[in-house]
Amino acid sequence: MNHKLVRVWEPSQPEAIESRPSVSHENLNIFNKSCWDISQCGTNKILTGNKALDTHFGGGISLGHLVELIGNSGTGKTQMCLQLCLNVQIPKAAGGLEGSALFIDTNQDFHPDRLKDLALKLERQYARKVPEFKAHKMLQKVYYVKCHKLHQLMATVLSCHRHLADHPDVILVLTILVNISFLTITFSLSLPEITKNPYICQTNLLS
């Protein structure tokens, strides 16, 4: 019977210590978050103001997503876009995002007076909880771009990332679209710059 000798290597004490899995500072930090920290974390959803829709979206429209609003004329699409421009500004003290909005209009469907009426209503709603949340301040945080022609829309979308860099508080980008060709161009140009940002929600309205 043939016997083979097998040598078993046993590391010396220093070698054994060095071969142990290292515990990084980052791994140690996994135990540092308390329930209080979680409760103080800001939301990452924009309330629509419609309970049924907020429930459907799991608490509101999530950031880092592209949302399309499609429907017949008079179904409230523009009204919701205007409301979102204001709801994205709800202060963090009231559970909001405290951001601002960029409104790109190709259909000349933007009405400042209509937005002002909604802002006054929202101001009254939060008057007791956040008294400094005023309608005129909300209007100042809605940036507006009118695009009469296709080349204006393309130029706006291509330069949109500059505006977002200069205004990091912009969380919502709204585009009022007239037809499918505008929709396709906006999708292809804006997705790489806007939708990949986890802190921005883009909403396209197809009229």
Residue pairs with C-beta under 8 A, 6 or more apart in sequence:
11 19
42 92
42 97
43 59
43 60
43 95
43 96
43 97
44 62
44 63
44 97
45 57
45 58
45 59
45 60
45 61
45 62
45 63
46 60
46 61
46 63
46 84
46 87
46 88
46 97
46 171
46 172
46 201
47 54
47 60
47 87
47 90
47 96
48 54
48 57
48 60
48 61
48 80
48 83
48 84
48 87
49 80
49 83
49 87
50 80
54 60
61 67
61 84
61 201
61 203
62 201
63 97
63 171
63 198
63 199
63 200
63 201
64 195
64 196
64 197
64 198
64 199
64 200
64 201
65 195
65 201
65 202
66 187
66 191
66 195
66 201
66 202
66 203
66 204
67 201
67 202
67 203
67 204
68 203
68 204
68 205
68 206
69 77
69 80
69 81
69 203
69 204
69 205
69 206
70 77
70 206
71 77
73 207
77 205
77 207
78 109
78 176
78 205
78 207
79 114
81 103
81 174
81 176
81 203
81 205
82 111
82 114
82 115
82 118
83 118
84 101
84 172
84 174
84 203
85 101
85 103
85 115
85 142
85 172
85 174
86 115
86 118
86 119
86 122
86 138
86 142
87 96
87 122
88 96
88 97
88 99
88 100
88 101
88 171
88 172
89 96
89 97
89 98
89 99
89 100
89 101
89 133
89 138
89 141
90 96
90 97
90 98
90 122
90 126
90 133
91 98
91 126
91 130
91 132
91 133
92 98
93 129
93 130
94 126
94 129
94 130
94 133
97 171
98 169
99 141
99 169
99 170
99 171
99 172
100 141
100 142
100 143
100 167
100 169
100 170
100 171
100 172
101 141
101 142
101 143
101 170
101 171
101 172
101 173
101 174
102 143
102 145
102 160
102 163
102 164
102 167
102 170
102 172
102 173
102 174
103 110
103 142
103 143
103 144
103 145
103 174
103 176
104 145
104 147
104 153
104 156
104 157
104 173
104 174
104 175
104 176
105 144
105 145
105 146
105 147
105 176
106 147
106 148
106 153
106 175
106 176
106 177
106 178
106 182
107 176
107 177
107 178
107 207
108 146
108 148
109 176
109 207
110 144
110 146
110 176
112 139
115 139
115 142
116 135
116 139
119 135
119 136
119 138
119 139
120 135
122 133
122 135
122 138
123 133
123 134
123 135
123 138
126 133
127 133
141 169
143 163
143 167
143 170
145 156
147 153
147 156
150 181
150 182
150 185
153 182
153 185
153 186
154 185
154 189
157 185
157 186
157 189
157 190
157 193
158 189
160 173
160 190
160 193
160 194
161 193
161 194
163 170
164 170
164 173
164 193
164 194
164 197
164 200
170 200
171 199
171 200
171 201
172 200
172 201
172 202
172 203
173 190
173 194
173 200
173 201
173 202
173 203
174 202
174 203
174 204
174 205
175 186
175 190
175 202
175 203
175 204
175 205
176 205
176 207
177 183
177 186
177 204
177 205
177 206
177 207
178 207
180 206
183 204
183 206
186 204
187 204
190 202
194 200
194 202
195 202
